[in-house]
Amino acid sequence: MPSHIQGPRILLLLSVFALLLLGLVMVYSAGSIEAISEGSSPAAYFTKQIGFAVIGCVGAFVLWKFIPYHVWSGRLLWLAWIVAVLLLLFTAVMGTVGLGAQRWLYIGTIGIQPSEFAKIVFVLMMARILFDFRNGDIDVRSLFVQVALLIVVPLFIIYRTQSDLGTTIICFVGILMVLWIGEVPLKYILLLVLGGLAFAALASMVGYRQDRFVFLNPWDDGEGGYGNGYQLIHSFYAFAEGGLFGVGLGNSREKFLYLPEAETDFIYAIIGEELGLIGALAVLALFLLFLYAGIRVARSAPDNFGAMIAGSFTIMIVFQAFLNIGCVLGMLPTTGKPLPFISSGGSSLIACLFMVGFILSVSQHSDVPSVYEQRRQDLRIVRSTSSRGSSPSRSGASSGSGASSGSGASRRGRSGPSNSRGRSDSSRNRARR
């Protein structure tokens, strides 16, 4: 395996493993008190997270080793799209409301958040549409119709029925990366960015989202810091208490029901409290390593479809991570999106690991020659040289080794007459003497 392919793959796996291991430890630490308050075992959240991690890792391994990414440009993608849209519609009709939003769907005793998996399907569909357009399989009119029906309408369903602006923004970023890697002209991408920013600004001014601008000054929330700014204030307390090296693993004070959602959306604050600035920066470094490895995989992809898949999924995961961190640090309004690989929650963890499986699938096939490289390898070289007193030599090789031996033979054929002329000249010089 070439080092430019194997190296990024190893870095990707190491970063994911480190983030996943850190997430399990922090979920046990941050979720133990919450579990006790609910009357469960202190390891309840930890046990569930291990189960979700096993499911996600098995799914990622299957996507990596047994399902080539090329098949997602055909019927399998259509099946996944239909299932994703149906789950979104079922969630809108019979979903369970939690934390003020109807985003969870229970199938028996199993609860899932369909939007976490739908964003994977929408990015794959966008990559397929653009890939077909670049290959000339569809025209401009079909391009816009498919994007509107297969991408825009389902995203509007997520935003409207689930009031999930965070997932909508993450999907939008993934689609932008597909367009960027797919070499769509920059002016169109800039227009989409401006339109997306305008939409996000308008959506943030509607309803309860106005309250999230309390991040600008959480102490001035109208209730003396006990209203909408309460969660962010205690996040600040956690970072302040942690200092440089932290208070020690398991010794957080804010997790004792002071900081809401300490094991999910605000788990990064608990990392900052228990592991300090060093631990918080280590998490950032791991996500940057993941970003570097994923982009390297995308650059080594054998075709543009693979590059769009690997690059967009990498950017989506890292963007969600920095979105969560920005919210916890009070730099952005709270969106309610978990920290990838670390926060407690099954749907998010499994979906992120599935995306890693897609990236690894692209890397798995990066060492396979593309159709153009294969044609170059299949070229046959025919060389002919003529020498004095001998017939022209012909080398028609049926393989690369044959062509090499033929060229070597022709080099020997050229050196033979030169040496014989050298010997005859020296003989004539001795005869003159």
Buried (B, 14 or more C-beta within 10 A) or exposed (E): EEEEBEBBBEBBBBBBEBBBEBBBBBBBBBBBBBBBEEEBEBBBBBBBBBEBBEBBBEBBBEBBEEBBBBEBBEEEBEEBBEBBBEBBBEBBEEBEEEEEBBBBBEEEEEBBBBBBBBBBBBBBBBBBBBBBBBEEEBEEEEBEEBBEEBBEEBBEBBBEBBBBBBBBBBBBBBBBBBBBBBEBEEEEBEEBEEEBEEBBEEBBEEEEBEBBEBBEEBEEBEEEBEEBBBBBBBBBBBBEBBEEEBBEBEEBBBBEEBBBBBBBBBBBBBBBBBBBBEBBEBBEEBBBBBBBBBBBBBBBBBBBBBBBBBBBBBBBBBBBBBBBBBBBBBEBBBBBBBBBBBBBBBBBBBBBBBBBBBBBBBBBBBEEEEEEEEEEEEEEEEBEBEBEEEEEBEBEBEEEEBBEEBBEBBEEBEEEBEEEEEEEEEEEEEEEE
